[in-house]
């Protein structure tokens, strides 16, 4: 195979992809470390400019990492759940809430970067909040296919549920974790009418 057929120049590291960078960011986040774009760039042999081009900023990368973790948790809960319809929706959301409260990496992030963390996770024009709404909307769609009738439009319900999570789980007064799971579950069940 010649270099023109896809090999790289000798001594030059293979170029990392956007997904490689995202995986490295997730690993760093899960380890409870502060996300360091320079360290990821050096580790993967990719330029910081490429990372910023792919994600816009450190917050963009961090938001993408948190959103991907949320997506993974919901997918995991979805696979484990045996209920159907509205009950399934409620169980998956409960599992997700517990993960959010018990996740040490998320708590560490809030402890270390409280104001920035609250802003990053709750901004409507950010990465995490819209991703969470889309994930919940997909869950509602699946529940509807199994006979669940949401009390309001699917997109409005998804938005309201995510805002409930934010209101009950994160205390914006001190930008830390509140973790008021029991009351959140009561309000969520009432809203879902399950």
Legacy VTK file of the C-alpha trace (Angstrom):
# vtk DataFile Version 3.0
C-alpha trace
ASCII
DATASET POLYDATA
POINTS 194 float
0.000 0.000 0.000
1.397 3.410 -0.883
0.999 6.593 1.084
-1.528 7.778 -1.504
-3.644 4.708 -0.689
-4.169 5.771 2.909
-1.026 5.255 4.949
0.408 8.055 7.013
3.825 9.621 6.946
6.381 7.816 9.152
6.673 9.197 12.679
3.521 11.232 12.445
0.723 10.200 14.849
-2.582 9.123 13.378
-5.079 11.931 13.423
-7.722 11.632 16.099
-11.367 11.987 15.174
-14.089 14.088 16.765
-15.377 10.913 18.467
-11.901 10.180 19.866
-11.815 13.650 21.399
-15.320 13.210 22.824
-14.383 9.834 24.321
-11.262 11.321 25.913
-13.365 14.161 27.356
-15.887 11.683 28.772
-13.094 9.627 30.328
-11.573 12.748 31.894
-14.989 13.873 33.188
-15.823 10.432 34.638
-12.457 10.376 36.401
-13.495 13.564 38.204
-10.795 15.629 36.523
-11.232 19.154 35.227
-11.667 19.002 31.462
-8.383 20.155 29.946
-8.444 20.717 26.180
-4.642 21.009 26.056
-4.208 17.634 27.755
-6.682 15.961 25.397
-4.993 17.526 22.372
-1.566 16.317 23.547
-2.870 12.847 24.452
-4.474 12.329 21.044
-1.947 14.195 18.918
-4.577 16.546 17.563
-4.424 20.311 17.429
-6.442 22.417 19.832
-7.765 24.279 16.805
-9.389 21.061 15.564
-11.036 20.485 18.933
-12.364 24.041 18.987
-13.543 23.716 15.393
-15.481 20.541 16.304
-16.909 21.709 19.626
-16.656 25.502 19.624
-15.168 25.816 23.105
-14.202 23.913 26.227
-17.820 24.265 27.380
-19.012 22.904 24.045
-16.822 19.820 24.488
-17.843 19.391 28.108
-21.517 19.808 27.212
-21.199 17.200 24.465
-19.562 14.805 26.945
-22.331 15.275 29.528
-25.044 14.964 26.875
-23.468 11.733 25.575
-23.343 10.308 29.100
-27.001 11.182 29.621
-27.844 9.483 26.337
-25.936 6.359 27.435
-27.656 6.247 30.810
-31.109 6.550 29.285
-30.270 3.855 26.708
-29.061 1.592 29.529
-32.253 2.175 31.520
-34.342 1.612 28.399
-32.714 -1.802 27.828
-33.245 -2.861 31.452
-36.872 -1.754 31.727
-39.584 -4.375 31.160
-42.628 -2.141 31.677
-44.544 -0.580 28.797
-46.182 2.719 27.925
-46.402 5.386 30.604
-45.076 3.087 33.322
-41.969 2.421 31.215
-41.476 6.140 30.674
-41.775 6.822 34.396
-39.344 4.017 35.344
-36.704 5.126 32.827
-36.964 8.727 33.997
-36.691 7.606 37.642
-33.566 5.604 36.852
-32.079 8.609 35.079
-32.864 10.915 37.992
-31.139 8.544 40.400
-28.114 8.376 38.130
-27.930 12.167 37.955
-28.060 12.447 41.749
-25.639 9.598 42.458
-23.088 10.306 39.724
-19.843 11.304 41.438
-18.388 12.896 38.322
-21.347 15.237 37.929
-21.263 16.118 41.622
-17.514 16.774 41.427
-18.069 19.023 38.423
-20.688 21.007 40.343
-18.444 21.212 43.399
-15.497 22.503 41.363
-17.225 24.744 38.822
-20.623 25.485 40.370
-21.793 28.559 38.471
-20.351 27.413 35.147
-21.838 23.933 35.657
-25.314 25.276 36.310
-25.129 27.506 33.252
-23.721 24.764 31.025
-26.380 22.222 31.978
-29.455 24.463 32.000
-28.947 26.857 29.063
-31.649 26.475 26.424
-29.159 27.432 23.725
-26.419 25.166 25.051
-25.676 21.522 24.359
-26.952 19.636 27.418
-30.475 21.003 27.891
-31.611 20.589 24.252
-30.050 17.105 24.150
-31.902 16.133 27.336
-35.191 17.431 25.929
-34.661 15.462 22.701
-33.867 12.284 24.648
-36.985 12.622 26.812
-39.097 13.411 23.753
-37.914 10.160 22.140
-38.885 8.268 25.293
-42.345 9.835 25.217
-42.647 8.883 21.552
-41.824 5.245 22.387
-44.340 5.285 25.245
-46.995 6.651 22.899
-46.327 3.785 20.487
-47.139 1.475 23.419
-50.444 3.182 24.230
-49.436 6.061 26.517
-51.392 9.281 25.986
-49.388 12.270 27.220
-51.472 14.970 28.924
-49.884 17.707 26.767
-47.902 17.905 23.520
-44.868 15.634 23.509
-42.284 18.412 23.012
-43.824 20.576 25.746
-43.946 17.616 28.146
-40.298 16.747 27.438
-39.233 20.356 28.011
-41.227 20.551 31.263
-39.763 17.287 32.569
-36.196 18.396 31.908
-36.852 21.763 33.567
-38.283 19.879 36.559
-35.078 17.870 36.819
-33.071 21.059 36.751
-35.251 22.768 39.371
-35.268 19.856 41.797
-31.752 18.527 41.329
-29.645 21.679 41.125
-29.927 24.515 43.600
-29.375 27.686 41.633
-29.005 29.727 44.816
-25.614 28.156 45.473
-25.277 26.341 42.134
-24.826 23.007 43.845
-26.669 19.739 44.082
-29.948 19.703 45.919
-30.990 16.183 44.952
-34.620 16.465 46.058
-35.528 13.169 44.378
-38.659 12.210 46.323
-40.542 15.420 45.605
-39.312 15.399 42.024
-40.715 11.882 41.517
-44.102 12.975 42.898
-44.316 15.976 40.576
-43.056 13.957 37.614
-45.653 11.199 38.170
-48.413 13.801 38.473
-47.308 15.500 35.266
-47.066 12.195 33.408
-50.366 10.993 34.894
-48.943 7.540 35.486
LINES 1 195
194 0 1 2 3 4 5 6 7 8 9 10 11 12 13 14 15 16 17 18 19 20 21 22 23 24 25 26 27 28 29 30 31 32 33 34 35 36 37 38 39 40 41 42 43 44 45 46 47 48 49 50 51 52 53 54 55 56 57 58 59 60 61 62 63 64 65 66 67 68 69 70 71 72 73 74 75 76 77 78 79 80 81 82 83 84 85 86 87 88 89 90 91 92 93 94 95 96 97 98 99 100 101 102 103 104 105 106 107 108 109 110 111 112 113 114 115 116 117 118 119 120 121 122 123 124 125 126 127 128 129 130 131 132 133 134 135 136 137 138 139 140 141 142 143 144 145 146 147 148 149 150 151 152 153 154 155 156 157 158 159 160 161 162 163 164 165 166 167 168 169 170 171 172 173 174 175 176 177 178 179 180 181 182 183 184 185 186 187 188 189 190 191 192 193
